Amino acid sequence: MAVKVIDLMTRDVTTAQPHHTVGHIKEKMAKRSVNSIPVVSTEHGAVGVVSASDLLAAKKEGTPISNIMAEKVYTIPEYEDVSVAARMMNNHKIHHLIVTKEQKVIGIISSFDLLTLVEDHRFVMKNAPTPNHKTTGKRAKSELR
């Protein structure tokens, strides 16, 4: 059985709204020990994401996060396989994906969540290719006769 995003995601996701300030988000991140917060609209759709590195670049605590947030948001549906999440993170060189249900933010999945699969041995390794006689130097029985 394939592991789905919903099985690994953090459900109690901390969100922000575009008018929240840098100072407010720094406090939220410190309190929850998170490195990334989705920015949502009043309808709970993802409109951006703020990371700890975005906050480091901000000069004033009173700056609205809409001025510093990344507007390119990568989302994944809750029912998708975690292999798709891993591929998206790798292809886009990101560490978090916003999990959605009917285009509303319901969670977040991080690269650390994916590592729990390896740690818990819940992943299924693909079969390694079988060696041929060219790479191993061994011949098939039919070739020896």
C-alpha positions in Angstrom: 0.0 0.0 0.0 1.4 3.4 -1.0 1.8 6.1 1.7 -0.3 9.1 1.0 0.5 12.8 1.8 -2.4 12.8 4.3 -0.6 10.1 6.3 2.5 12.2 6.9 1.4 15.8 6.7 1.2 18.1 9.7 -2.5 18.8 10.2 -2.3 21.5 12.8 -0.6 23.9 10.4 0.2 27.5 11.5 -1.0 30.0 8.9 -0.7 33.7 8.4 -2.6 36.3 6.4 -0.9 38.9 4.1 -1.5 41.8 6.5 0.4 40.1 9.4 3.7 41.7 10.2 7.2 40.3 10.2 7.4 40.6 14.0 4.2 38.7 14.4 5.3 35.9 12.1 8.7 35.7 13.9 6.9 35.1 17.2 4.6 32.5 15.6 7.6 30.6 14.1 9.5 30.7 17.3 6.5 29.6 19.4 5.7 26.7 17.1 9.3 25.8 16.1 8.5 25.9 12.4 10.6 27.2 9.5 7.8 27.9 7.0 4.2 29.3 7.3 1.6 29.3 4.5 0.0 32.7 3.8 -3.7 32.2 3.2 -6.6 34.3 1.9 -9.7 34.9 3.9 -11.1 31.8 2.0 -8.1 29.7 3.3 -6.5 29.3 -0.1 -2.7 29.6 -0.3 -1.5 32.9 -1.6 2.1 32.7 -0.5 4.6 31.2 1.9 7.0 32.8 4.4 10.2 31.0 5.4 12.7 31.8 8.1 15.1 33.0 5.5 12.5 35.5 4.2 12.3 36.9 7.7 16.0 37.2 8.0 16.0 39.5 5.0 13.2 41.7 6.4 14.5 45.0 7.8 11.6 46.2 9.9 9.4 44.2 12.3 6.3 46.2 11.2 6.6 45.2 7.5 3.6 43.3 6.2 4.6 39.8 5.2 2.9 40.4 1.8 6.0 42.4 1.0 8.4 39.6 1.7 6.5 36.3 1.1 7.2 34.1 -1.8 4.1 34.2 -4.1 5.1 31.1 -5.9 3.3 28.4 -3.9 3.7 24.7 -4.5 0.7 22.7 -3.3 -0.2 19.1 -3.3 -3.5 17.4 -2.8 -4.0 15.3 0.4 -4.6 12.1 -1.6 -1.4 12.2 -3.6 1.4 9.6 -3.0 4.3 10.8 -1.0 6.6 9.9 -3.9 5.0 12.8 -5.9 5.7 15.1 -2.9 9.3 14.0 -2.8 9.7 14.5 -6.6 8.2 18.0 -6.4 10.5 19.0 -3.5 13.5 17.7 -5.3 12.6 19.2 -8.7 11.9 22.6 -7.3 14.6 22.5 -4.6 12.2 23.3 -1.7 11.6 21.7 1.7 7.9 22.3 2.2 4.7 21.7 0.2 1.3 23.1 1.2 -1.3 20.4 1.4 -4.8 21.2 0.0 -8.3 19.8 -0.1 -10.5 21.5 -2.6 -7.9 24.3 -2.9 -8.0 25.1 0.8 -4.9 24.7 3.0 -5.3 21.8 5.4 -1.7 20.9 6.2 1.9 21.1 5.3 4.5 18.4 4.5 8.2 18.8 4.8 11.3 17.0 3.7 11.7 16.0 7.3 8.3 14.3 7.2 9.5 12.3 4.2 12.6 11.2 6.1 10.3 9.5 8.7 9.4 7.0 6.0 13.1 6.0 5.7 13.6 6.1 9.5 10.4 4.0 10.2 11.2 1.6 7.3 7.8 2.3 5.7 9.1 2.8 2.2 9.2 0.1 -0.4 12.5 0.0 -2.4 12.2 -0.8 -6.0 13.8 -4.0 -7.2 17.4 -3.4 -8.2 18.3 -4.3 -11.8 19.6 -7.8 -12.2 23.3 -7.8 -13.2 24.1 -9.1 -16.6 27.2 -11.1 -17.6 28.9 -8.0 -19.1 29.1 -6.2 -15.7 29.7 -9.3 -13.5 32.0 -11.3 -15.7 29.8 -14.3 -15.2 28.2 -16.2 -18.1 24.9 -17.7 -18.2 24.7 -21.5 -18.0 23.6 -21.7 -21.6 26.7 -19.9 -22.8 29.1 -22.3 -21.0 27.9 -25.3 -23.0 
